[in-house]
Amino acid sequence: MYLAYRIPARPFWNHWQTWTAFFGSSLALGTVLVGAVYGVALAYHGEALAPPLRALAWPLVAGIVLEGAGLVAHARDLVRRGGEGAASHYEQRTTFGKTYWLRNGLFAAGALTVIGIAFSGLSGWAGLAGWIVATLLVLGATLIGRALFYVLVIPTTMPDAFFWRNRGFQEHARATGLAHLPQVGVLPHSH
């Protein structure tokens, strides 16, 4: 799937961060799923959750760190490259800014929750409840991240794209004659 999204025509996806997003979230979600299933079995039998959760905390945190490192590099590279990727990053910081920070906060809260549970020695149903909270935090962060991944691609070659809704671009297209080209998507002045 990673290679399917490395499309040069879509700069927001054409970055190694796509790899960190897919594999980081797979590692994090797989870990919380294993922890939840294993935790139910241990809690049911009244056994300590701390040792297995301590072991599972490391791959979960590794998945979150992997995805976070990719996000930091992605933001830096989008701004540096300019063009469609920079427009996507601009939308991420403005229109979807609160959503972007919510996702990052949920990831951090999930990682801290798991680390806290793993090293506190909680066992039984209390430890399982904490792990389920961490699972929900990581799941929420992943869902928001995947939604942003698809929403923030700004194809400048499709109707109603970012630049076509931009009044400045529309006026520029009309003034320079670009509006007479159908692929530009701007109607020339009709009267």
Backbone as ProteinMPNN parsed JSONL, in Angstrom:
{"seq_chain_A": "MYLAYRIPARPFWNHWQTWTAFFGSSLALGTVLVGAVYGVALAYHGEALAPPLRALAWPLVAGIVLEGAGLVAHARDLVRRGGEGAASHYEQRTTFGKTYWLRNGLFAAGALTVIGIAFSGLSGWAGLAGWIVATLLVLGATLIGRALFYVLVIPTTMPDAFFWRNRGFQEHARATGLAHLPQVGVLPHSH", "coords_chain_A": {"N_chain_A": [[0.829, -1.187, 0.0], [1.968, 1.19, 0.687], [3.657, 1.86, -1.464], [1.751, 2.33, -3.408], [0.789, 4.838, -2.815], [2.874, 6.558, -3.268], [2.906, 8.767, -5.265], [4.07, 10.884, -7.662], [2.539, 13.042, -8.612], [1.025, 13.814, -6.467], [2.133, 15.524, -4.079], [1.718, 15.598, -1.285], [1.387, 12.984, -0.472], [3.582, 11.76, -1.596], [6.031, 11.081, -0.094], [8.427, 9.904, 2.29], [7.181, 9.809, 4.699], [4.715, 8.665, 4.398], [5.248, 5.968, 4.541], [6.071, 5.797, 7.25], [3.674, 6.496, 8.452], [1.893, 4.405, 7.721], [3.247, 2.051, 8.677], [3.942, 2.764, 11.296], [1.41, 3.23, 12.472], [0.34, 0.685, 12.122], [1.99, -0.855, 13.765], [1.459, 0.35, 16.263], [-1.374, 0.029, 16.513], [-1.614, -2.757, 16.285], [-0.229, -3.547, 18.55], [-1.795, -2.439, 20.664], [-4.123, -3.888, 20.266], [-3.298, -6.57, 20.705], [-2.552, -6.253, 23.369], [-5.042, -5.606, 24.522], [-6.593, -7.943, 24.084], [-5.007, -9.914, 25.318], [-4.913, -8.774, 27.824], [-7.581, -8.972, 28.71], [-7.793, -11.735, 29.038], [-5.858, -12.183, 31.047], [-6.831, -10.528, 33.12], [-9.253, -11.742, 33.618], [-8.446, -14.129, 34.759], [-7.275, -13.137, 36.988], [-4.595, -12.501, 37.033], [-1.367, -10.8, 37.063], [-1.052, -7.852, 35.178], [1.032, -6.19, 34.615], [3.74, -7.203, 33.823], [3.381, -8.29, 31.063], [2.27, -6.002, 29.841], [4.261, -4.162, 30.207], [6.163, -5.159, 28.488], [4.775, -4.859, 26.074], [4.522, -2.129, 25.913], [6.785, -1.012, 24.736], [6.859, -1.65, 21.83], [4.521, -0.266, 21.146], [5.058, 2.43, 21.822], [7.245, 2.736, 20.127], [5.986, 2.574, 17.608], [4.411, 4.897, 17.696], [6.39, 6.875, 17.972], [7.772, 6.457, 15.572], [5.801, 7.197, 13.684], [5.434, 9.854, 14.499], [7.995, 11.008, 14.055], [8.07, 10.873, 11.274], [5.949, 12.626, 10.676], [6.955, 15.108, 11.557], [9.187, 15.476, 9.852], [7.82, 15.436, 7.426], [6.163, 17.745, 7.515], [8.148, 19.741, 7.556], [9.42, 19.271, 5.057], [7.318, 19.668, 3.223], [6.778, 22.422, 3.407], [9.234, 23.431, 2.589], [9.432, 22.485, -0.085], [7.304, 23.716, -1.406], [4.54, 24.67, -3.616], [1.881, 22.398, -4.44], [2.096, 20.631, -2.258], [2.873, 22.379, -0.196], [0.564, 23.905, -0.09], [-1.215, 21.985, 0.872], [-0.098, 21.577, 3.395], [-0.496, 24.098, 4.477], [-3.313, 24.166, 4.65], [-3.555, 22.149, 6.518], [-2.429, 23.341, 8.778], [-4.151, 25.479, 9.176], [-7.138, 25.326, 8.434], [-7.54, 22.669, 9.331], [-6.133, 22.687, 11.678], [-6.681, 22.422, 14.496], [-7.657, 19.839, 14.562], [-5.423, 18.431, 13.687], [-3.611, 18.908, 15.81], [-5.075, 17.742, 17.846], [-4.993, 15.038, 17.1], [-2.214, 14.548, 17.393], [-1.962, 15.029, 20.137], [-3.609, 12.998, 21.168], [-2.154, 10.726, 20.419], [0.183, 11.124, 21.984], [-0.964, 11.087, 24.563], [-1.973, 8.475, 24.617], [0.413, 6.964, 24.464], [1.699, 7.79, 26.847], [-0.179, 6.903, 28.719], [-0.068, 4.104, 28.4], [2.611, 3.623, 29.098], [2.543, 4.517, 31.731], [0.734, 2.657, 32.88], [2.096, 0.262, 32.441], [4.405, 0.521, 33.997], [3.442, 1.006, 36.517], [2.517, -1.17, 37.776], [-0.096, -1.994, 37.862], [-2.774, -4.288, 38.056], [-5.156, -6.841, 37.12], [-8.583, -5.846, 36.699], [-8.354, -3.067, 36.815], [-5.913, -2.421, 35.593], [-6.514, -3.4, 33.064], [-8.622, -1.698, 32.339], [-7.248, 0.725, 32.127], [-5.572, 0.064, 29.972], [-7.477, -0.241, 27.984], [-8.415, 2.378, 27.799], [-6.07, 3.569, 26.792], [-5.973, 2.192, 24.368], [-8.26, 3.217, 23.088], [-7.489, 5.896, 22.874], [-5.239, 5.732, 21.142], [-6.44, 4.523, 18.941], [-8.32, 6.497, 18.234], [-6.537, 8.592, 17.562], [-5.271, 7.436, 15.372], [-7.396, 7.093, 13.554], [-8.135, 9.78, 13.108], [-5.721, 10.665, 12.036], [-5.611, 9.139, 9.657], [-7.842, 10.14, 8.337], [-7.027, 12.82, 7.974], [-4.897, 12.318, 6.294], [-6.116, 11.652, 3.873], [-7.863, 13.816, 3.423], [-6.243, 16.066, 3.206], [-4.921, 16.052, 0.792], [-4.477, 18.019, -1.909], [-5.581, 18.202, -4.871], [-4.578, 19.908, -7.622], [-5.465, 19.597, -10.116], [-8.079, 18.952, -10.44], [-11.634, 19.624, -10.61], [-12.911, 22.218, -8.516], [-10.694, 22.405, -6.869], [-8.102, 23.467, -4.533], [-6.786, 25.854, -5.508], [-8.581, 26.775, -7.362], [-10.764, 27.671, -6.019], [-9.796, 29.894, -4.978], [-10.032, 33.261, -5.024], [-8.143, 35.139, -5.886], [-6.534, 33.597, -7.59], [-8.429, 32.961, -9.528], [-8.989, 35.483, -10.662], [-6.45, 36.09, -11.648], [-6.215, 34.034, -13.56], [-8.206, 34.805, -15.361], [-7.257, 37.314, -16.158], [-4.848, 36.696, -17.431], [-5.528, 34.999, -19.449], [-5.583, 32.289, -18.965], [-7.997, 31.282, -18.166], [-9.351, 30.555, -20.421], [-8.581, 28.037, -21.014], [-9.796, 24.812, -20.717], [-8.888, 22.944, -18.778], [-8.036, 24.44, -16.654], [-10.192, 25.236, -15.154], [-11.531, 27.571, -14.507], [-14.027, 29.868, -15.132], [-14.132, 32.03, -17.918], [-14.683, 35.634, -18.096], [-18.027, 36.345, -18.785], [-19.334, 38.468, -19.962]], "CA_chain_A": [[0.0, 0.0, 0.0], [2.845, 2.356, 0.758], [4.11, 2.209, -2.812], [0.612, 2.819, -4.184], [0.577, 6.25, -2.511], [4.034, 7.369, -3.65], [2.549, 9.295, -6.565], [4.693, 12.2, -7.816], [1.535, 14.08, -8.842], [0.424, 14.167, -5.18], [3.268, 15.733, -3.174], [1.418, 15.341, 0.121], [1.575, 11.555, -0.247], [4.851, 11.309, -2.16], [7.063, 11.367, 0.914], [8.659, 8.701, 3.089], [6.274, 9.847, 5.851], [3.628, 7.729, 4.132], [5.719, 4.694, 5.101], [6.018, 5.851, 8.713], [2.265, 6.525, 8.858], [1.321, 3.064, 7.597], [3.887, 1.072, 9.545], [3.83, 3.214, 12.68], [0.06, 2.964, 12.975], [0.166, -0.776, 12.196], [2.689, -1.312, 14.965], [0.74, 0.832, 17.446], [-2.691, -0.608, 16.611], [-1.409, -4.179, 16.557], [0.18, -3.692, 19.948], [-2.921, -2.22, 21.583], [-5.058, -5.005, 20.098], [-2.737, -7.71, 21.431], [-2.654, -5.937, 24.795], [-6.436, -5.687, 24.975], [-7.016, -9.351, 24.101], [-4.23, -10.583, 26.355], [-5.315, -8.189, 29.1], [-8.862, -9.556, 29.124], [-7.525, -13.097, 29.523], [-5.144, -12.095, 32.33], [-7.71, -9.956, 34.136], [-10.261, -12.759, 33.923], [-7.829, -15.113, 35.65], [-6.737, -12.438, 38.144], [-3.127, -12.457, 36.981], [-0.771, -9.469, 36.93], [-0.941, -7.336, 33.808], [2.212, -5.339, 34.456], [4.84, -7.719, 32.994], [3.135, -8.27, 29.616], [2.049, -4.64, 29.358], [5.571, -3.512, 30.162], [6.788, -5.611, 27.235], [4.029, -4.307, 24.948], [4.658, -0.672, 25.872], [7.886, -0.626, 23.84], [6.47, -1.551, 20.417], [3.518, 0.78, 20.985], [5.757, 3.712, 21.811], [8.051, 2.765, 18.9], [5.09, 2.904, 16.5], [4.026, 6.306, 17.81], [7.59, 7.677, 17.67], [8.009, 6.324, 14.132], [4.847, 8.054, 12.978], [5.717, 11.248, 14.863], [9.195, 11.465, 13.342], [7.663, 11.081, 9.889], [5.123, 13.83, 10.598], [7.819, 16.283, 11.697], [9.934, 15.614, 8.6], [6.854, 15.722, 6.37], [5.799, 19.163, 7.606], [9.316, 20.517, 7.146], [9.664, 19.104, 3.629], [6.228, 20.27, 2.453], [6.992, 23.865, 3.379], [10.45, 23.68, 1.8], [9.201, 22.199, -1.505], [6.334, 24.64, -1.99], [3.554, 24.107, -4.53], [0.693, 21.697, -3.944], [2.391, 20.108, -0.922], [2.818, 23.498, 0.75], [-0.856, 24.251, 0.057], [-1.781, 20.975, 1.771], [0.385, 21.853, 4.747], [-1.178, 25.311, 4.911], [-4.651, 23.746, 5.059], [-3.392, 21.362, 7.742], [-2.159, 24.257, 9.878], [-5.212, 26.468, 9.363], [-8.476, 24.74, 8.454], [-7.548, 21.438, 10.126], [-5.111, 22.837, 12.709], [-7.098, 21.844, 15.788], [-7.748, 18.394, 14.36], [-4.035, 17.961, 13.609], [-3.046, 18.897, 17.16], [-5.819, 16.739, 18.618], [-4.417, 13.735, 16.765], [-0.897, 14.445, 18.035], [-2.184, 14.921, 21.579], [-4.133, 11.663, 21.474], [-1.022, 9.794, 20.347], [1.025, 11.315, 23.172], [-1.711, 10.618, 25.742], [-2.007, 7.012, 24.556], [1.737, 6.445, 24.821], [1.938, 8.033, 28.269], [-1.068, 6.03, 29.477], [0.484, 2.744, 28.369], [3.85, 3.607, 29.893], [2.127, 4.614, 33.134], [0.15, 1.375, 33.311], [3.123, -0.782, 32.4], [5.392, 0.668, 35.059], [2.805, 1.227, 37.813], [2.244, -2.468, 38.379], [-1.534, -2.264, 37.937], [-3.164, -5.617, 37.597], [-6.599, -7.095, 37.134], [-9.483, -5.038, 35.878], [-7.891, -1.671, 36.771], [-4.912, -2.351, 34.527], [-7.198, -3.599, 31.785], [-9.36, -0.465, 32.045], [-6.25, 1.682, 31.638], [-5.133, -0.346, 28.633], [-8.58, 0.058, 27.061], [-8.363, 3.828, 27.574], [-4.948, 3.798, 25.874], [-6.391, 1.674, 23.065], [-9.183, 4.187, 22.5], [-6.706, 7.088, 22.516], [-4.433, 5.436, 19.951], [-7.376, 4.293, 17.845], [-8.818, 7.818, 17.831], [-5.454, 9.307, 16.882], [-5.051, 6.797, 14.074], [-8.523, 7.429, 12.679], [-7.994, 11.188, 12.729], [-4.567, 10.74, 11.141], [-5.957, 8.599, 8.339], [-8.742, 11.108, 7.704], [-6.201, 13.94, 7.508], [-4.079, 11.822, 5.186], [-6.897, 11.717, 2.644], [-8.486, 15.126, 3.252], [-5.278, 17.121, 2.933], [-4.387, 16.022, -0.563], [-5.135, 19.072, -2.665], [-5.271, 18.021, -6.29], [-4.781, 21.138, -8.382], [-5.881, 19.233, -11.467], [-9.467, 18.489, -10.405], [-12.577, 20.712, -10.35], [-13.093, 22.67, -7.138], [-9.471, 22.236, -6.097], [-7.703, 24.567, -3.659], [-6.465, 27.079, -6.205], [-9.726, 27.245, -8.131], [-11.655, 28.384, -5.108], [-9.051, 31.071, -4.57], [-10.452, 34.38, -5.876], [-6.953, 35.726, -6.508], [-6.146, 32.739, -8.716], [-9.445, 33.105, -10.571], [-8.754, 36.756, -11.344], [-5.195, 35.928, -12.401], [-6.503, 33.196, -14.723], [-8.986, 35.601, -16.316], [-6.423, 38.4, -16.676], [-3.758, 36.183, -18.272], [-6.03, 34.128, -20.506], [-5.631, 30.888, -18.536], [-9.39, 30.876, -17.999], [-9.846, 30.007, -21.691], [-8.181, 26.631, -21.078], [-10.763, 24.064, -19.893], [-8.269, 22.232, -17.669], [-7.79, 25.354, -15.539], [-11.388, 25.158, -14.334], [-12.039, 28.901, -14.165], [-14.826, 30.402, -16.23], [-13.762, 33.395, -18.326], [-15.783, 36.589, -17.965], [-19.009, 36.045, -19.827], [-19.827, 39.67, -20.633]], "C_chain_A": [[0.874, 1.252, 0.0], [3.265, 2.795, -0.634], [2.976, 2.742, -3.677], [0.38, 4.312, -3.959], [1.761, 7.138, -2.87], [3.856, 7.854, -5.082], [3.177, 10.684, -6.707], [3.685, 13.338, -8.028], [0.83, 14.517, -7.56], [1.528, 14.33, -4.143], [2.978, 15.445, -1.709], [1.629, 13.88, 0.469], [2.958, 11.087, -0.666], [6.012, 11.696, -1.238], [7.238, 10.107, 1.753], [7.797, 8.68, 4.346], [5.091, 8.917, 5.641], [3.991, 6.355, 4.691], [5.611, 4.715, 6.619], [4.58, 5.881, 9.215], [1.665, 5.127, 8.813], [1.932, 2.09, 8.598], [3.836, 1.47, 11.016], [2.453, 2.935, 13.254], [-0.216, 1.467, 13.046], [0.808, -1.332, 13.464], [1.92, -0.904, 16.227], [-0.603, 0.121, 17.601], [-2.579, -2.102, 16.894], [-1.057, -4.421, 18.01], [-0.993, -3.495, 20.9], [-3.958, -3.331, 21.452], [-4.571, -6.237, 20.857], [-2.86, -7.466, 22.934], [-4.065, -6.046, 25.322], [-6.897, -7.133, 25.075], [-6.305, -10.103, 25.226], [-4.64, -10.084, 27.74], [-6.629, -8.744, 29.613], [-8.636, -10.944, 29.714], [-6.831, -13.062, 30.886], [-6.046, -11.562, 33.436], [-8.772, -10.968, 34.558], [-9.718, -13.785, 34.909], [-7.177, -14.472, 36.868], [-5.221, -12.367, 38.178], [-2.642, -11.027, 36.754], [-0.649, -9.079, 35.461], [0.382, -6.628, 33.56], [3.316, -5.959, 33.591], [4.53, -7.757, 31.491], [2.913, -6.865, 29.072], [3.35, -3.857, 29.29], [6.285, -3.902, 28.873], [6.094, -4.995, 26.02], [4.142, -2.784, 24.843], [5.723, -0.246, 24.862], [7.492, -0.612, 22.361], [5.397, -0.488, 20.174], [4.18, 2.148, 20.894], [6.632, 3.83, 20.554], [7.193, 3.125, 17.691], [4.697, 4.372, 16.509], [5.208, 7.216, 17.485], [7.908, 7.626, 16.175], [7.072, 7.237, 13.349], [5.11, 9.527, 13.272], [6.935, 11.805, 14.147], [8.878, 11.729, 11.871], [6.847, 12.353, 9.728], [5.957, 15.105, 10.693], [8.592, 16.525, 10.396], [9.013, 15.991, 7.444], [6.487, 17.203, 6.356], [6.95, 20.045, 7.123], [9.525, 20.461, 5.631], [8.562, 19.725, 2.774], [6.414, 21.775, 2.323], [8.183, 24.203, 2.48], [10.206, 23.511, 0.302], [8.243, 23.171, -2.165], [5.296, 23.921, -2.835], [2.381, 23.462, -3.828], [0.902, 21.146, -2.539], [2.329, 21.196, 0.133], [1.378, 23.954, 0.965], [-1.54, 23.263, 0.996], [-1.363, 21.245, 3.212], [-0.28, 23.113, 5.32], [-2.594, 24.982, 5.399], [-4.593, 22.957, 6.37], [-3.215, 22.278, 8.948], [-3.316, 25.201, 10.166], [-6.576, 25.789, 9.518], [-8.556, 23.532, 9.378], [-6.532, 21.491, 11.263], [-5.476, 22.198, 14.035], [-7.196, 20.323, 15.694], [-6.356, 17.775, 14.346], [-3.424, 17.871, 15.007], [-3.777, 17.923, 18.067], [-5.243, 15.357, 18.36], [-3.068, 13.55, 17.459], [-1.024, 14.293, 19.546], [-2.718, 13.558, 21.995], [-3.034, 10.608, 21.417], [-0.157, 9.898, 21.6], [0.327, 10.797, 24.42], [-1.785, 9.098, 25.767], [-0.684, 6.395, 24.974], [2.012, 6.623, 26.309], [1.058, 7.15, 29.147], [-0.516, 4.617, 29.544], [1.746, 2.649, 29.211], [3.502, 3.668, 31.377], [1.568, 3.313, 33.674], [1.238, 0.313, 33.427], [4.073, -0.69, 33.583], [4.777, 0.946, 36.433], [2.523, -0.086, 38.536], [0.767, -2.772, 38.528], [-1.833, -3.669, 37.429], [-4.672, -5.73, 37.617], [-7.36, -6.134, 36.254], [-9.049, -3.582, 35.803], [-6.851, -1.492, 35.672], [-5.539, -2.503, 33.155], [-7.972, -2.346, 31.38], [-8.412, 0.609, 31.512], [-5.783, 1.35, 30.235], [-6.223, -0.051, 27.606], [-8.651, 1.553, 26.782], [-7.235, 4.159, 26.592], [-5.291, 3.33, 24.47], [-7.305, 2.66, 22.365], [-8.46, 5.462, 22.078], [-5.923, 6.859, 21.226], [-5.334, 5.198, 18.745], [-7.942, 5.613, 17.327], [-7.772, 8.614, 17.071], [-5.217, 8.74, 15.488], [-6.167, 7.123, 13.099], [-8.443, 8.882, 12.203], [-6.834, 11.344, 11.75], [-4.868, 10.237, 9.748], [-6.899, 9.542, 7.611], [-7.951, 12.311, 7.175], [-5.365, 13.539, 6.301], [-4.828, 11.951, 3.861], [-7.471, 13.106, 2.384], [-7.484, 16.175, 2.773], [-4.59, 17.03, 1.581], [-5.176, 17.038, -1.366], [-4.765, 18.908, -4.127], [-5.589, 19.295, -7.068], [-5.261, 20.851, -9.788], [-7.32, 18.748, -11.516], [-10.392, 19.668, -10.141], [-12.738, 20.963, -8.85], [-11.859, 22.468, -6.275], [-9.13, 23.526, -5.359], [-7.524, 25.881, -4.418], [-7.666, 27.637, -6.971], [-10.741, 27.953, -7.254], [-11.017, 29.681, -4.635], [-9.387, 32.21, -5.53], [-9.263, 35.037, -6.571], [-6.496, 34.924, -7.716], [-7.141, 32.88, -9.859], [-9.239, 34.399, -11.354], [-7.477, 36.703, -12.185], [-5.44, 35.121, -13.674], [-7.281, 33.977, -15.773], [-8.125, 36.686, -16.953], [-5.357, 37.9, -17.649], [-4.227, 35.283, -19.401], [-6.073, 32.655, -20.137], [-7.062, 30.385, -18.431], [-9.975, 30.292, -19.282], [-9.431, 28.548, -21.885], [-9.112, 25.826, -20.17], [-10.135, 23.381, -18.69], [-7.991, 23.123, -16.463], [-9.003, 25.393, -14.609], [-11.928, 26.489, -13.874], [-12.813, 29.417, -15.368], [-14.327, 31.789, -16.616], [-14.944, 34.325, -18.12], [-16.753, 36.384, -19.12], [-19.57, 37.297, -20.492], [-18.827, 40.779, -20.601]], "O_chain_A": [[0.534, 2.254, -0.628], [3.23, 3.985, -0.946], [3.219, 3.531, -4.59], [-0.172, 4.983, -4.831], [1.655, 8.361, -2.782], [4.558, 7.416, -5.994], [2.839, 11.582, -5.936], [3.96, 14.479, -7.658], [0.1, 15.509, -7.576], [1.832, 13.39, -3.408], [3.887, 15.084, -0.96], [2.012, 13.565, 1.595], [3.456, 10.098, -0.129], [6.852, 12.529, -1.579], [6.297, 9.329, 1.909], [7.69, 7.642, 4.998], [4.518, 8.426, 6.613], [3.141, 5.661, 5.249], [5.116, 3.76, 7.218], [4.29, 5.35, 10.287], [1.001, 4.706, 9.76], [1.205, 1.379, 9.292], [3.702, 0.61, 11.887], [2.33, 2.461, 14.383], [-0.933, 1.019, 13.941], [0.229, -2.177, 14.146], [1.75, -1.706, 17.145], [-0.938, -0.339, 18.693], [-3.369, -2.649, 17.663], [-1.526, -5.378, 18.626], [-1.177, -4.276, 21.833], [-4.608, -3.681, 22.437], [-5.346, -6.874, 21.57], [-3.231, -8.37, 23.684], [-4.279, -6.52, 26.437], [-7.534, -7.507, 26.06], [-6.933, -10.839, 25.987], [-4.707, -10.854, 28.699], [-6.785, -8.964, 30.814], [-9.204, -11.292, 30.749], [-7.184, -13.832, 31.78], [-6.034, -12.075, 34.555], [-9.142, -11.033, 35.731], [-10.44, -14.254, 35.789], [-6.589, -15.17, 37.695], [-4.63, -12.192, 39.243], [-3.398, -10.161, 36.313], [-0.207, -9.864, 34.622], [0.803, -6.484, 32.413], [3.799, -5.283, 32.683], [5.353, -7.291, 30.702], [3.327, -6.567, 27.951], [3.524, -2.996, 28.428], [6.936, -3.07, 28.241], [6.755, -4.647, 25.042], [3.88, -2.219, 23.781], [5.57, 0.782, 24.203], [7.775, 0.376, 21.684], [5.368, 0.126, 19.107], [3.888, 2.928, 19.988], [6.743, 4.913, 19.981], [7.626, 3.898, 16.837], [4.655, 5.018, 15.462], [5.041, 8.223, 16.796], [8.274, 8.642, 15.583], [7.506, 7.964, 12.455], [5.014, 10.36, 12.371], [6.917, 12.945, 13.683], [9.365, 12.701, 11.293], [7.027, 13.085, 8.755], [5.69, 16.075, 9.983], [8.642, 17.651, 9.901], [9.392, 16.781, 6.579], [6.5, 17.839, 5.302], [6.735, 20.99, 6.363], [9.778, 21.487, 4.999], [8.848, 20.257, 1.702], [6.228, 22.336, 1.243], [8.13, 25.156, 1.703], [10.71, 24.298, -0.499], [8.355, 23.429, -3.364], [5.186, 22.697, -2.777], [1.941, 23.91, -2.769], [-0.013, 21.188, -1.716], [1.803, 20.981, 1.225], [1.008, 24.346, 2.072], [-2.357, 23.661, 1.826], [-2.175, 21.152, 4.133], [-0.586, 23.174, 6.511], [-3.019, 25.471, 6.446], [-5.472, 23.083, 7.222], [-3.778, 22.026, 10.013], [-3.451, 25.679, 11.293], [-7.099, 25.697, 10.628], [-9.523, 23.381, 10.124], [-6.113, 20.447, 11.762], [-4.656, 21.502, 14.633], [-6.856, 19.612, 16.64], [-6.139, 16.714, 14.931], [-2.793, 16.87, 15.347], [-3.17, 17.337, 18.963], [-5.028, 14.587, 19.297], [-2.815, 12.501, 18.051], [-0.286, 13.524, 20.163], [-2.337, 13.023, 23.035], [-2.981, 9.708, 22.256], [0.194, 8.885, 22.204], [0.954, 10.139, 25.25], [-1.67, 8.494, 26.834], [-0.65, 5.43, 25.737], [2.505, 5.703, 26.962], [1.496, 6.695, 30.204], [-0.494, 4.001, 30.609], [1.923, 1.687, 29.959], [4.094, 2.954, 32.187], [1.887, 2.909, 34.792], [1.284, -0.439, 34.4], [4.501, -1.714, 34.115], [5.507, 1.105, 37.412], [2.316, -0.111, 39.75], [0.399, -3.705, 39.242], [-1.208, -4.155, 36.487], [-5.373, -4.827, 38.073], [-6.873, -5.672, 35.222], [-9.348, -2.913, 34.814], [-6.902, -0.526, 34.911], [-5.152, -1.826, 32.202], [-7.977, -1.973, 30.207], [-8.738, 1.315, 30.557], [-5.615, 2.241, 29.402], [-5.923, 0.346, 26.48], [-8.919, 1.958, 25.651], [-7.431, 4.944, 25.664], [-4.943, 3.99, 23.491], [-7.143, 2.915, 21.171], [-8.779, 6.044, 21.041], [-5.945, 7.697, 20.324], [-5.013, 5.634, 17.64], [-8.031, 5.82, 16.117], [-8.078, 9.24, 16.055], [-4.988, 9.488, 14.537], [-5.902, 7.403, 11.93], [-8.662, 9.167, 11.026], [-6.943, 12.064, 10.758], [-4.436, 10.833, 8.761], [-6.776, 9.728, 6.401], [-8.183, 12.764, 6.055], [-5.155, 14.341, 5.391], [-4.239, 12.319, 2.845], [-7.554, 13.529, 1.231], [-7.844, 17.074, 2.013], [-3.747, 17.87, 1.266], [-6.396, 16.934, -1.489], [-3.739, 19.423, -4.57], [-6.747, 19.704, -7.154], [-5.445, 21.778, -10.577], [-7.746, 18.189, -12.527], [-9.974, 20.632, -9.5], [-12.704, 20.039, -8.038], [-11.978, 22.37, -5.053], [-9.79, 24.55, -5.54], [-8.058, 26.911, -4.006], [-7.751, 28.844, -7.199], [-11.51, 28.775, -7.753], [-11.663, 30.477, -3.953], [-9.064, 32.138, -6.716], [-9.372, 35.448, -7.727], [-6.118, 35.49, -8.741], [-6.75, 32.914, -11.025], [-9.31, 34.399, -12.583], [-7.441, 37.217, -13.303], [-4.94, 35.474, -14.741], [-7.029, 33.815, -16.967], [-8.243, 36.953, -18.149], [-5.0, 38.608, -18.59], [-3.422, 34.848, -20.224], [-6.557, 31.843, -20.925], [-7.314, 29.191, -18.59], [-10.993, 29.602, -19.233], [-9.886, 27.896, -22.825], [-9.212, 26.12, -18.979], [-10.796, 23.249, -17.66], [-7.739, 22.62, -15.368], [-8.848, 25.567, -13.401], [-12.718, 26.534, -12.931], [-12.31, 29.403, -16.491], [-14.118, 32.635, -15.747], [-16.079, 33.869, -17.984], [-16.351, 36.266, -20.277], [-20.237, 37.179, -21.52], [-19.09, 41.862, -21.124]]}, "name": "protein", "num_of_chains": 1, "seq": "MYLAYRIPARPFWNHWQTWTAFFGSSLALGTVLVGAVYGVALAYHGEALAPPLRALAWPLVAGIVLEGAGLVAHARDLVRRGGEGAASHYEQRTTFGKTYWLRNGLFAAGALTVIGIAFSGLSGWAGLAGWIVATLLVLGATLIGRALFYVLVIPTTMPDAFFWRNRGFQEHARATGLAHLPQVGVLPHSH"}
